[in-house]
Structures are given as structure tokens and as C-alpha cells.
Amino acid sequence: MTTVGFIGSGAIGSTIARLAVEAGHQVVLSNSRGPETLADTVAELGPRASAATSGEAAAAGDIVVITVPVKAFPHVPAAPLARKTVIDTCNYGSERDGPIPELDSKSLTSSELLLRYLPDAMVVKAFNNISFKHLLPLARPVGAADRSYLPIVGDSAPAKAAVTEFIGYSVLDAGPLAASWRQATGTPVWGTPYGPYSNEKGQPVGENAIRAALAAATR
């Protein structure tokens, strides 16, 4: 059993937490408003879930999921994430995050920016290209014929292996963290392969379709 810490518990974070609980893991949730605001979410998730501060969630997790606005990266606790696998689900949007010169000039990806704040963590980009609405209904057990693929990128082979073993999806290793722009907001692999937002159940997506969508990305 793995303990999964969450820094950010919005739509994506709480959905991944649900998948983690259903897969038999413990989850420790946090957000910027304090653990007491997560009481309803914890109650819904059941006895495998608890709430804590972001520092406590980071310290508790064997794997830690970061799902916050990019503008909040400076507030992510770095010390307890040293040498841990960190899943970055975040997408940059200047209208929400404000202008960030390195991202606007495309000299960095948002995941590389996160790594600047967490230099000792093993960051893997994952879950950022699928809508929270589709994330739960498209999850399948290992070996299911219609198990969907998600792209992941990262610079640490052990961290990628940990994410690959995590929950609900097969993964396509799409390269190093610097390649994460291929699955950023607005790219061909972002959202579209899994069906329109209006389709509540989504549609399963195989490896070849994800590979082709990644290859079609331009920067």
C-alpha cells in the first residue's frame, strides 16, 4: 500500500485521490485553505483518506501529487519532497496565473519551472492532459482491453516506473521533462483524444492515438 499526498485538492486532485483510494492506497489531502475545509471530501472518500497541511501531506506521501495553479509553485513545500516522486498535473494559463516570462517565451516548460522550486524532487508530468470529468469513468484495471493511455514525461526512470505502477491507466513514456510542452494546454493530446467535454463517459484511447497526438504537437 502506498500513501499518496496531495498538494491541491480541487477537481483533478480529488478525482485522482478517489482513484487512489479505490486502488487500495492511503491519501492525505491538503489545500491552501486548511485541512478543516476538506472534511466533506475526506468523509466521502472514506477511512483511507485524511486531511492535513500541505507540508504534512508532502511529508506523508510516498508519492505526492501537485495540482495547483502554476502561480502557486513558490508556495509548494520543497524540503519534504526531496528524493520523492512528485506528479505534476498542472497546466499554465496566463489569464489565471498572470504572465510568467519564462513560460510565455517558451524557454521553459511549466514542469521545468516546478523543478526549479523543487530541485531535489523527482518530477513526472502526468494527468494534465485529461479532463477531471473523464478521469474517473475511463480508469480500468490492468489487462483491460479498453484501458486508456496517458502520456508521462520526466527525467527520473525510477519515478516514471512508480507513476506507471500507480492507478487506472497505461502510460506512454513521452521523454524527458523538457518535452512536456507536447502535452500542454491546447496541444493535440490535451483533452481531445478522450472525447468532448460534453461526453460524460469519455472514450478509451489507445497507445497509437496518443503517440500520434504527441507527434503532431508544434511549439
CYANA upper distance limits for C-alpha pairs under 8 A (distance plus 0.5 A):
  1 MET  CA     24 GLY  CA      7.02
  1 MET  CA     25 HIS  CA      5.81
  1 MET  CA     26 GLN  CA      7.76
  2 THR  CA     25 HIS  CA      5.62
  2 THR  CA     26 GLN  CA      6.78
  2 THR  CA     61 GLY  CA      8.37
  2 THR  CA     62 ASP  CA      6.78
  2 THR  CA     63 ILE  CA      8.07
  3 THR  CA     25 HIS  CA      6.36
  3 THR  CA     26 GLN  CA      5.12
  3 THR  CA     27 VAL  CA      6.14
  3 THR  CA     28 VAL  CA      7.89
  3 THR  CA     60 ALA  CA      7.43
  3 THR  CA     61 GLY  CA      5.49
  3 THR  CA     62 ASP  CA      5.86
  3 THR  CA     63 ILE  CA      7.25
  4 VAL  CA     17 ALA  CA      8.43
  4 VAL  CA     20 ALA  CA      8.11
  4 VAL  CA     25 HIS  CA      7.56
  4 VAL  CA     26 GLN  CA      6.64
  4 VAL  CA     27 VAL  CA      5.27
  4 VAL  CA     28 VAL  CA      6.77
  4 VAL  CA     60 ALA  CA      8.08
  4 VAL  CA     61 GLY  CA      5.10
  4 VAL  CA     62 ASP  CA      6.43
  4 VAL  CA     63 ILE  CA      5.51
  4 VAL  CA     64 VAL  CA      6.04
  4 VAL  CA     65 VAL  CA      7.70
  5 GLY  CA     27 VAL  CA      6.29
  5 GLY  CA     28 VAL  CA      5.26
  5 GLY  CA     29 LEU  CA      6.60
  5 GLY  CA     30 SER  CA      8.43
  5 GLY  CA     57 ALA  CA      5.28
  5 GLY  CA     58 ALA  CA      6.17
  5 GLY  CA     59 ALA  CA      8.33
  5 GLY  CA     60 ALA  CA      6.75
  5 GLY  CA     61 GLY  CA      4.74
  5 GLY  CA     62 ASP  CA      7.84
  5 GLY  CA     63 ILE  CA      6.82
  5 GLY  CA     64 VAL  CA      4.99
  5 GLY  CA     65 VAL  CA      6.62
  6 PHE  CA     13 GLY  CA      7.31
  6 PHE  CA     17 ALA  CA      8.38
  6 PHE  CA     27 VAL  CA      7.92
  6 PHE  CA     28 VAL  CA      6.59
  6 PHE  CA     29 LEU  CA      5.31
  6 PHE  CA     30 SER  CA      6.29
  6 PHE  CA     54 SER  CA      8.09
  6 PHE  CA     57 ALA  CA      6.64
  6 PHE  CA     58 ALA  CA      7.69
  6 PHE  CA     61 GLY  CA      8.41
  6 PHE  CA     64 VAL  CA      6.22
  6 PHE  CA     65 VAL  CA      5.34
  6 PHE  CA     66 ILE  CA      6.57
  6 PHE  CA     67 THR  CA      7.97
  7 ILE  CA     29 LEU  CA      7.26
  7 ILE  CA     30 SER  CA      5.78
  7 ILE  CA     31 ASN  CA      6.51
  7 ILE  CA     54 SER  CA      6.09
  7 ILE  CA     57 ALA  CA      7.38
  7 ILE  CA     58 ALA  CA      7.65
  7 ILE  CA     64 VAL  CA      7.87
  7 ILE  CA     65 VAL  CA      6.69
  7 ILE  CA     66 ILE  CA      5.39
  7 ILE  CA     67 THR  CA      6.66
  7 ILE  CA     68 VAL  CA      7.59
  7 ILE  CA     76 VAL  CA      8.12
  8 GLY  CA     13 GLY  CA      6.65
  8 GLY  CA     29 LEU  CA      7.82
  8 GLY  CA     30 SER  CA      6.21
  8 GLY  CA     31 ASN  CA      5.10
  8 GLY  CA     32 SER  CA      7.71
  8 GLY  CA     65 VAL  CA      8.49
  8 GLY  CA     66 ILE  CA      6.73
  8 GLY  CA     67 THR  CA      5.44
  8 GLY  CA     68 VAL  CA      5.81
  9 SER  CA     13 GLY  CA      4.94
  9 SER  CA     14 SER  CA      5.59
  9 SER  CA     29 LEU  CA      6.82
  9 SER  CA     30 SER  CA      6.69
  9 SER  CA     31 ASN  CA      6.28
  9 SER  CA     67 THR  CA      7.55
 10 GLY  CA     14 SER  CA      6.24
 10 GLY  CA     67 THR  CA      8.07
 11 ALA  CA     15 THR  CA      6.65
 11 ALA  CA    132 PHE  CA      6.61
 12 ILE  CA     16 ILE  CA      6.67
 12 ILE  CA     67 THR  CA      7.56
 12 ILE  CA    131 SER  CA      8.28
 12 ILE  CA    132 PHE  CA      5.58
 13 GLY  CA     17 ALA  CA      6.59
 13 GLY  CA     65 VAL  CA      7.95
 13 GLY  CA     66 ILE  CA      8.37
 13 GLY  CA     67 THR  CA      6.42
 14 SER  CA     18 ARG  CA      6.70
 14 SER  CA     41 THR  CA      8.17
 15 THR  CA     19 LEU  CA      6.90
 15 THR  CA    132 PHE  CA      7.09
 15 THR  CA    135 LEU  CA      7.66
 15 THR  CA    136 LEU  CA      7.11
 16 ILE  CA     20 ALA  CA      6.61
 16 ILE  CA    135 LEU  CA      8.29
 16 ILE  CA    136 LEU  CA      8.40
 17 ALA  CA     21 VAL  CA      6.66
 17 ALA  CA     27 VAL  CA      6.87
 18 ARG  CA     22 GLU  CA      6.67
 18 ARG  CA     45 LEU  CA      6.91
 19 LEU  CA     23 ALA  CA      6.65
 19 LEU  CA    136 LEU  CA      7.50
 19 LEU  CA    139 ALA  CA      8.49
 19 LEU  CA    167 ILE  CA      7.16
 19 LEU  CA    168 GLY  CA      7.62
 20 ALA  CA     24 GLY  CA      6.99
 20 ALA  CA     25 HIS  CA      5.84
 20 ALA  CA     26 GLN  CA      7.78
 20 ALA  CA     27 VAL  CA      7.66
 20 ALA  CA    166 PHE  CA      8.45
 20 ALA  CA    167 ILE  CA      6.93
 21 VAL  CA     25 HIS  CA      5.51
 21 VAL  CA     26 GLN  CA      6.68
 21 VAL  CA     27 VAL  CA      7.35
 21 VAL  CA     45 LEU  CA      7.68
 21 VAL  CA     48 ARG  CA      6.89
 21 VAL  CA     49 ALA  CA      7.98
 23 ALA  CA    167 ILE  CA      7.09
 25 HIS  CA     48 ARG  CA      7.53
 26 GLN  CA     48 ARG  CA      5.30
 26 GLN  CA     49 ALA  CA      6.47
 27 VAL  CA     48 ARG  CA      6.79
 27 VAL  CA     49 ALA  CA      5.35
 27 VAL  CA     50 SER  CA      6.94
 27 VAL  CA     61 GLY  CA      8.33
 28 VAL  CA     49 ALA  CA      6.40
 28 VAL  CA     50 SER  CA      5.45
 28 VAL  CA     51 ALA  CA      5.90
 28 VAL  CA     52 ALA  CA      7.07
 28 VAL  CA     57 ALA  CA      5.97
 28 VAL  CA     60 ALA  CA      7.74
 28 VAL  CA     61 GLY  CA      7.80
 29 LEU  CA     35 PRO  CA      8.22
 29 LEU  CA     38 LEU  CA      8.12
 29 LEU  CA     42 VAL  CA      8.49
 29 LEU  CA     49 ALA  CA      7.93
 29 LEU  CA     50 SER  CA      6.69
 29 LEU  CA     51 ALA  CA      5.15
 29 LEU  CA     52 ALA  CA      6.61
 29 LEU  CA     53 THR  CA      8.46
 29 LEU  CA     54 SER  CA      8.38
 29 LEU  CA     57 ALA  CA      6.83
 30 SER  CA     34 GLY  CA      7.43
 30 SER  CA     35 PRO  CA      6.56
 30 SER  CA     38 LEU  CA      8.06
 30 SER  CA     51 ALA  CA      6.32
 30 SER  CA     52 ALA  CA      5.88
 30 SER  CA     53 THR  CA      5.91
 30 SER  CA     54 SER  CA      5.64
 30 SER  CA     57 ALA  CA      6.84
 31 ASN  CA     35 PRO  CA      7.55
 31 ASN  CA     38 LEU  CA      8.50
 31 ASN  CA     53 THR  CA      7.66
 31 ASN  CA     54 SER  CA      7.01
 32 SER  CA     54 SER  CA      8.14
 33 ARG  CA     37 THR  CA      7.08
 34 GLY  CA     38 LEU  CA      8.06
 34 GLY  CA     52 ALA  CA      7.91
 34 GLY  CA     53 THR  CA      6.80
 35 PRO  CA     39 ALA  CA      7.74
 35 PRO  CA     51 ALA  CA      5.58
 35 PRO  CA     52 ALA  CA      5.49
 35 PRO  CA     53 THR  CA      6.55
 36 GLU  CA     51 ALA  CA      8.06
 38 LEU  CA     42 VAL  CA      6.65
 38 LEU  CA     51 ALA  CA      6.91
 39 ALA  CA     43 ALA  CA      6.61
 39 ALA  CA     51 ALA  CA      7.92
 40 ASP  CA     44 GLU  CA      6.66
 41 THR  CA     45 LEU  CA      6.71
 42 VAL  CA     46 GLY  CA      6.69
 42 VAL  CA     47 PRO  CA      8.48
 42 VAL  CA     49 ALA  CA      5.98
 42 VAL  CA     50 SER  CA      6.27
 42 VAL  CA     51 ALA  CA      7.33
 43 ALA  CA     47 PRO  CA      8.20
 43 ALA  CA     49 ALA  CA      8.33
 45 LEU  CA     49 ALA  CA      6.50
 51 ALA  CA     57 ALA  CA      8.31
 52 ALA  CA     56 GLU  CA      6.28
 52 ALA  CA     57 ALA  CA      6.37
 53 THR  CA     57 ALA  CA      6.63
 54 SER  CA     58 ALA  CA      6.54
 54 SER  CA     76 VAL  CA      8.08
 54 SER  CA     77 PRO  CA      7.64
 55 GLY  CA     59 ALA  CA      6.68
 55 GLY  CA     77 PRO  CA      6.32
 55 GLY  CA     80 PRO  CA      7.52
 56 GLU  CA     60 ALA  CA      6.53
 57 ALA  CA     61 GLY  CA      6.66
 57 ALA  CA     64 VAL  CA      8.31
 58 ALA  CA     64 VAL  CA      6.70
 58 ALA  CA     77 PRO  CA      7.74
 58 ALA  CA     80 PRO  CA      6.22
 58 ALA  CA     81 LEU  CA      6.55
 59 ALA  CA     80 PRO  CA      5.44
 59 ALA  CA     81 LEU  CA      7.37
 62 ASP  CA     84 LYS  CA      7.26
 62 ASP  CA     85 THR  CA      7.80
 63 ILE  CA     84 LYS  CA      6.97
 63 ILE  CA     85 THR  CA      5.67
 63 ILE  CA     86 VAL  CA      6.47
 63 ILE  CA     87 ILE  CA      7.95
 64 VAL  CA     81 LEU  CA      8.29
 64 VAL  CA     84 LYS  CA      8.01
 64 VAL  CA     85 THR  CA      6.98
 64 VAL  CA     86 VAL  CA      5.36
 64 VAL  CA     87 ILE  CA      6.65
 65 VAL  CA     86 VAL  CA      6.31
 65 VAL  CA     87 ILE  CA      5.16
 65 VAL  CA     88 ASP  CA      6.77
 65 VAL  CA     89 THR  CA      7.83
 66 ILE  CA     86 VAL  CA      7.51
 66 ILE  CA     87 ILE  CA      6.51
 66 ILE  CA     88 ASP  CA      5.68
 66 ILE  CA     89 THR  CA      6.75
 66 ILE  CA     90 CYS  CA      7.75
 67 THR  CA     88 ASP  CA      7.10
 67 THR  CA     89 THR  CA      5.84
 67 THR  CA     90 CYS  CA      6.02
 68 VAL  CA     72 ALA  CA      6.89
 68 VAL  CA     73 PHE  CA      8.07
 68 VAL  CA     90 CYS  CA      6.76
 69 PRO  CA     73 PHE  CA      7.86
 69 PRO  CA     90 CYS  CA      7.11
 69 PRO  CA     91 ASN  CA      7.87
 69 PRO  CA     92 TYR  CA      7.80
 69 PRO  CA     96 ARG  CA      8.27
 69 PRO  CA     97 ASP  CA      7.04
 70 VAL  CA     90 CYS  CA      7.09
 70 VAL  CA     91 ASN  CA      7.40
 70 VAL  CA     92 TYR  CA      6.26
 70 VAL  CA     93 GLY  CA      8.46
 70 VAL  CA     97 ASP  CA      6.62
 70 VAL  CA    110 SER  CA      7.78
 71 LYS  CA     97 ASP  CA      5.44
 71 LYS  CA     98 GLY  CA      7.81
 72 ALA  CA     76 VAL  CA      7.49
 73 PHE  CA    114 LEU  CA      6.72
 73 PHE  CA    117 TYR  CA      7.47
 74 PRO  CA    117 TYR  CA      6.91
 76 VAL  CA    117 TYR  CA      8.31
 77 PRO  CA     81 LEU  CA      7.68
 78 ALA  CA     82 ALA  CA      7.25
 78 ALA  CA    117 TYR  CA      7.32
 78 ALA  CA    118 LEU  CA      5.68
 78 ALA  CA    119 PRO  CA      8.45
 78 ALA  CA    120 ASP  CA      8.43
 78 ALA  CA    121 ALA  CA      8.44
 79 ALA  CA    118 LEU  CA      8.49
 81 LEU  CA     85 THR  CA      8.37
 81 LEU  CA     86 VAL  CA      7.96
 81 LEU  CA    118 LEU  CA      7.78
 81 LEU  CA    120 ASP  CA      7.78
 81 LEU  CA    121 ALA  CA      6.13
 82 ALA  CA    118 LEU  CA      7.93
 82 ALA  CA    119 PRO  CA      8.26
 82 ALA  CA    120 ASP  CA      5.12
 82 ALA  CA    121 ALA  CA      5.20
 82 ALA  CA    122 MET  CA      8.41
 83 ARG  CA    120 ASP  CA      6.24
 83 ARG  CA    121 ALA  CA      5.43
 83 ARG  CA    122 MET  CA      6.76
 84 LYS  CA    121 ALA  CA      5.87
 84 LYS  CA    122 MET  CA      6.33
 85 THR  CA    121 ALA  CA      6.98
 85 THR  CA    122 MET  CA      5.34
 85 THR  CA    123 VAL  CA      6.59
 85 THR  CA    124 VAL  CA      7.78
 85 THR  CA    159 ALA  CA      5.74
 85 THR  CA    162 ALA  CA      7.93
 86 VAL  CA    121 ALA  CA      7.07
 86 VAL  CA    122 MET  CA      6.30
 86 VAL  CA    123 VAL  CA      5.24
 86 VAL  CA    124 VAL  CA      6.61
 86 VAL  CA    159 ALA  CA      8.40
 87 ILE  CA    123 VAL  CA      6.46
 87 ILE  CA    124 VAL  CA      5.49
 87 ILE  CA    125 LYS  CA      6.29
 87 ILE  CA    126 ALA  CA      6.71
 87 ILE  CA    163 VAL  CA      8.20
 88 ASP  CA    111 SER  CA      7.40
 88 ASP  CA    123 VAL  CA      7.13
 88 ASP  CA    124 VAL  CA      6.45
 88 ASP  CA    125 LYS  CA      5.22
 88 ASP  CA    126 ALA  CA      6.59
 88 ASP  CA    127 PHE  CA      8.35
 88 ASP  CA    128 ASN  CA      8.10
 89 THR  CA    125 LYS  CA      6.63
 89 THR  CA    126 ALA  CA      6.02
 89 THR  CA    127 PHE  CA      5.80
 89 THR  CA    128 ASN  CA      4.93
 90 CYS  CA    110 SER  CA      8.26
 90 CYS  CA    111 SER  CA      8.44
 90 CYS  CA    128 ASN  CA      6.43
 91 ASN  CA    110 SER  CA      7.70
 91 ASN  CA    128 ASN  CA      7.07
 91 ASN  CA    184 ALA  CA      7.02
 91 ASN  CA    185 THR  CA      6.87
 92 TYR  CA     97 ASP  CA      7.43
 92 TYR  CA    110 SER  CA      6.99
 92 TYR  CA    184 ALA  CA      8.47
 92 TYR  CA    185 THR  CA      7.91
 93 GLY  CA     97 ASP  CA      6.25
 93 GLY  CA     98 GLY  CA      8.03
 94 SER  CA     98 GLY  CA      5.07
 94 SER  CA     99 PRO  CA      5.55
 94 SER  CA    100 ILE  CA      7.74
 95 GLU  CA     99 PRO  CA      8.23
 99 PRO  CA    104 ASP  CA      7.49
100 ILE  CA    104 ASP  CA      6.54
101 PRO  CA    105 SER  CA      6.44
102 GLU  CA    106 LYS  CA      6.55
102 GLU  CA    107 SER  CA      5.89
102 GLU  CA    108 LEU  CA      6.05
102 GLU  CA    109 THR  CA      8.49
103 LEU  CA    107 SER  CA      6.85
103 LEU  CA    108 LEU  CA      6.01
103 LEU  CA    109 THR  CA      6.58
103 LEU  CA    110 SER  CA      7.07
108 LEU  CA    112 GLU  CA      6.53
108 LEU  CA    113 LEU  CA      7.04
108 LEU  CA    178 ALA  CA      8.05
109 THR  CA    113 LEU  CA      6.85
109 THR  CA    178 ALA  CA      6.96
109 THR  CA    180 SER  CA      7.11
109 THR  CA    181 TRP  CA      6.55
110 SER  CA    114 LEU  CA      6.74
111 SER  CA    115 LEU  CA      6.77
111 SER  CA    123 VAL  CA      8.09
111 SER  CA    125 LYS  CA      7.28
111 SER  CA    177 LEU  CA      7.13
111 SER  CA    178 ALA  CA      8.30
111 SER  CA    180 SER  CA      7.56
112 GLU  CA    116 ARG  CA      6.96
112 GLU  CA    177 LEU  CA      7.08
112 GLU  CA    178 ALA  CA      7.18
113 LEU  CA    117 TYR  CA      7.43
114 LEU  CA    118 LEU  CA      6.76
115 LEU  CA    119 PRO  CA      5.75
115 LEU  CA    121 ALA  CA      7.75
115 LEU  CA    123 VAL  CA      7.26
122 MET  CA    154 GLY  CA      8.25
122 MET  CA    155 ASP  CA      7.93
122 MET  CA    156 SER  CA      6.62
122 MET  CA    159 ALA  CA      6.63
123 VAL  CA    154 GLY  CA      6.60
123 VAL  CA    155 ASP  CA      7.93
123 VAL  CA    156 SER  CA      8.12
123 VAL  CA    159 ALA  CA      7.91
123 VAL  CA    177 LEU  CA      8.36
124 VAL  CA    152 ILE  CA      7.11
124 VAL  CA    153 VAL  CA      6.11
124 VAL  CA    154 GLY  CA      5.03
124 VAL  CA    155 ASP  CA      8.03
124 VAL  CA    156 SER  CA      8.38
124 VAL  CA    159 ALA  CA      7.38
124 VAL  CA    160 LYS  CA      7.03
124 VAL  CA    163 VAL  CA      8.23
124 VAL  CA    177 LEU  CA      7.64
125 LYS  CA    152 ILE  CA      5.93
125 LYS  CA    153 VAL  CA      5.76
125 LYS  CA    154 GLY  CA      6.91
125 LYS  CA    177 LEU  CA      7.69
125 LYS  CA    180 SER  CA      7.40
126 ALA  CA    150 LEU  CA      7.76
126 ALA  CA    151 PRO  CA      7.07
126 ALA  CA    152 ILE  CA      5.43
126 ALA  CA    153 VAL  CA      7.67
127 PHE  CA    150 LEU  CA      7.48
127 PHE  CA    151 PRO  CA      8.47
127 PHE  CA    152 ILE  CA      8.48
128 ASN  CA    183 GLN  CA      8.09
128 ASN  CA    184 ALA  CA      8.01
128 ASN  CA    190 TRP  CA      8.30
129 ASN  CA    150 LEU  CA      8.29
129 ASN  CA    183 GLN  CA      6.59
129 ASN  CA    184 ALA  CA      7.43
129 ASN  CA    185 THR  CA      7.82
129 ASN  CA    189 VAL  CA      7.08
129 ASN  CA    190 TRP  CA      4.83
129 ASN  CA    191 GLY  CA      6.04
130 ILE  CA    134 HIS  CA      7.29
130 ILE  CA    135 LEU  CA      7.01
130 ILE  CA    190 TRP  CA      6.85
130 ILE  CA    191 GLY  CA      5.40
130 ILE  CA    194 TYR  CA      7.66
131 SER  CA    135 LEU  CA      6.71
131 SER  CA    191 GLY  CA      6.59
131 SER  CA    197 TYR  CA      7.97
132 PHE  CA    136 LEU  CA      7.69
133 LYS  CA    137 PRO  CA      8.25
133 LYS  CA    197 TYR  CA      7.96
133 LYS  CA    200 GLU  CA      7.09
133 LYS  CA    201 LYS  CA      8.36
134 HIS  CA    138 LEU  CA      6.43
134 HIS  CA    194 TYR  CA      7.75
134 HIS  CA    200 GLU  CA      7.22
134 HIS  CA    201 LYS  CA      6.60
134 HIS  CA    202 GLY  CA      5.82
135 LEU  CA    139 ALA  CA      6.95
137 PRO  CA    201 LYS  CA      6.08
137 PRO  CA    202 GLY  CA      7.69
138 LEU  CA    147 ARG  CA      8.02
138 LEU  CA    148 SER  CA      7.38
138 LEU  CA    201 LYS  CA      7.48
138 LEU  CA    202 GLY  CA      7.11
138 LEU  CA    203 GLN  CA      7.65
138 LEU  CA    204 PRO  CA      6.88
139 ALA  CA    147 ARG  CA      7.49
139 ALA  CA    148 SER  CA      7.81
139 ALA  CA    167 ILE  CA      8.45
139 ALA  CA    168 GLY  CA      5.00
139 ALA  CA    169 TYR  CA      6.43
140 ARG  CA    144 ALA  CA      6.73
140 ARG  CA    146 ASP  CA      8.00
140 ARG  CA    147 ARG  CA      5.80
140 ARG  CA    148 SER  CA      8.06
140 ARG  CA    168 GLY  CA      5.59
140 ARG  CA    169 TYR  CA      6.89
141 PRO  CA    147 ARG  CA      7.77
141 PRO  CA    168 GLY  CA      6.35
141 PRO  CA    169 TYR  CA      8.10
142 VAL  CA    147 ARG  CA      7.95
142 VAL  CA    168 GLY  CA      7.86
142 VAL  CA    169 TYR  CA      8.16
142 VAL  CA    170 SER  CA      8.27
143 GLY  CA    147 ARG  CA      7.89
146 ASP  CA    204 PRO  CA      6.50
146 ASP  CA    205 VAL  CA      8.20
146 ASP  CA    206 GLY  CA      8.24
147 ARG  CA    168 GLY  CA      8.45
147 ARG  CA    169 TYR  CA      6.72
147 ARG  CA    170 SER  CA      7.19
147 ARG  CA    204 PRO  CA      7.10
147 ARG  CA    205 VAL  CA      8.03
147 ARG  CA    206 GLY  CA      7.92
148 SER  CA    169 TYR  CA      6.20
148 SER  CA    170 SER  CA      6.63
148 SER  CA    204 PRO  CA      5.56
148 SER  CA    205 VAL  CA      5.23
148 SER  CA    206 GLY  CA      6.01
148 SER  CA    207 GLU  CA      8.14
149 TYR  CA    169 TYR  CA      6.27
149 TYR  CA    170 SER  CA      5.19
149 TYR  CA    171 VAL  CA      5.59
149 TYR  CA    172 LEU  CA      6.96
149 TYR  CA    205 VAL  CA      6.57
149 TYR  CA    206 GLY  CA      6.19
149 TYR  CA    207 GLU  CA      6.23
149 TYR  CA    210 ILE  CA      7.48
150 LEU  CA    169 TYR  CA      7.15
150 LEU  CA    170 SER  CA      6.90
150 LEU  CA    171 VAL  CA      5.36
150 LEU  CA    172 LEU  CA      6.57
150 LEU  CA    210 ILE  CA      7.86
151 PRO  CA    171 VAL  CA      6.07
151 PRO  CA    172 LEU  CA      5.15
151 PRO  CA    173 ASP  CA      6.52
151 PRO  CA    174 ALA  CA      6.43
151 PRO  CA    183 GLN  CA      8.08
151 PRO  CA    210 ILE  CA      7.70
152 ILE  CA    160 LYS  CA      8.06
152 ILE  CA    171 VAL  CA      7.02
152 ILE  CA    172 LEU  CA      6.64
152 ILE  CA    173 ASP  CA      5.77
152 ILE  CA    174 ALA  CA      6.22
152 ILE  CA    175 GLY  CA      8.10
153 VAL  CA    160 LYS  CA      8.07
153 VAL  CA    173 ASP  CA      6.54
153 VAL  CA    174 ALA  CA      5.77
153 VAL  CA    175 GLY  CA      5.61
153 VAL  CA    176 PRO  CA      5.73
153 VAL  CA    177 LEU  CA      5.68
153 VAL  CA    179 ALA  CA      7.39
153 VAL  CA    180 SER  CA      6.61
154 GLY  CA    159 ALA  CA      8.23
154 GLY  CA    160 LYS  CA      7.11
154 GLY  CA    175 GLY  CA      7.03
154 GLY  CA    176 PRO  CA      5.08
154 GLY  CA    177 LEU  CA      4.80
154 GLY  CA    178 ALA  CA      8.46
155 ASP  CA    175 GLY  CA      8.27
155 ASP  CA    176 PRO  CA      5.44
155 ASP  CA    177 LEU  CA      6.26
156 SER  CA    160 LYS  CA      6.77
157 ALA  CA    161 ALA  CA      6.69
158 PRO  CA    162 ALA  CA      6.75
159 ALA  CA    163 VAL  CA      6.81
160 LYS  CA    164 THR  CA      6.55
160 LYS  CA    173 ASP  CA      8.42
161 ALA  CA    165 GLU  CA      6.84
162 ALA  CA    166 PHE  CA      6.82
164 THR  CA    170 SER  CA      7.45
164 THR  CA    171 VAL  CA      6.55
172 LEU  CA    207 GLU  CA      7.33
172 LEU  CA    210 ILE  CA      8.27
172 LEU  CA    211 ARG  CA      8.13
174 ALA  CA    179 ALA  CA      7.78
174 ALA  CA    180 SER  CA      8.49
174 ALA  CA    214 LEU  CA      8.48
175 GLY  CA    179 ALA  CA      6.65
176 PRO  CA    180 SER  CA      7.92
180 SER  CA    184 ALA  CA      7.14
181 TRP  CA    219 ARG  CA      8.02
182 ARG  CA    187 THR  CA      6.95
182 ARG  CA    189 VAL  CA      8.17
182 ARG  CA    214 LEU  CA      6.18
182 ARG  CA    215 ALA  CA      8.35
182 ARG  CA    217 ALA  CA      6.02
182 ARG  CA    218 THR  CA      7.91
182 ARG  CA    219 ARG  CA      8.42
183 GLN  CA    187 THR  CA      6.43
183 GLN  CA    188 PRO  CA      8.15
183 GLN  CA    189 VAL  CA      6.29
183 GLN  CA    190 TRP  CA      6.38
183 GLN  CA    214 LEU  CA      7.29
183 GLN  CA    217 ALA  CA      8.44
184 ALA  CA    190 TRP  CA      7.08
185 THR  CA    190 TRP  CA      6.49
186 GLY  CA    190 TRP  CA      6.51
187 THR  CA    214 LEU  CA      8.43
187 THR  CA    217 ALA  CA      6.23
187 THR  CA    218 THR  CA      8.22
188 PRO  CA    192 THR  CA      7.25
188 PRO  CA    193 PRO  CA      8.26
188 PRO  CA    213 ALA  CA      5.63
188 PRO  CA    214 LEU  CA      7.28
188 PRO  CA    216 ALA  CA      7.16
188 PRO  CA    217 ALA  CA      6.60
189 VAL  CA    193 PRO  CA      6.73
189 VAL  CA    210 ILE  CA      6.89
189 VAL  CA    213 ALA  CA      5.43
189 VAL  CA    214 LEU  CA      6.39
189 VAL  CA    217 ALA  CA      8.44
191 GLY  CA    195 GLY  CA      7.63
191 GLY  CA    196 PRO  CA      8.11
192 THR  CA    196 PRO  CA      6.84
193 PRO  CA    203 GLN  CA      8.21
193 PRO  CA    205 VAL  CA      7.01
193 PRO  CA    209 ALA  CA      8.01
193 PRO  CA    210 ILE  CA      7.99
194 TYR  CA    202 GLY  CA      5.88
194 TYR  CA    203 GLN  CA      5.50
194 TYR  CA    204 PRO  CA      6.82
194 TYR  CA    205 VAL  CA      6.81
195 GLY  CA    199 ASN  CA      6.91
195 GLY  CA    202 GLY  CA      5.61
195 GLY  CA    203 GLN  CA      6.04
196 PRO  CA    202 GLY  CA      7.73
197 TYR  CA    202 GLY  CA      8.34
205 VAL  CA    209 ALA  CA      7.03
205 VAL  CA    210 ILE  CA      7.65
206 GLY  CA    210 ILE  CA      7.12
207 GLU  CA    211 ARG  CA      6.59
208 ASN  CA    212 ALA  CA      6.60
209 ALA  CA    213 ALA  CA      6.67
210 ILE  CA    214 LEU  CA      6.69
211 ARG  CA    215 ALA  CA      6.75
212 ALA  CA    216 ALA  CA      6.74
213 ALA  CA    217 ALA  CA      7.22
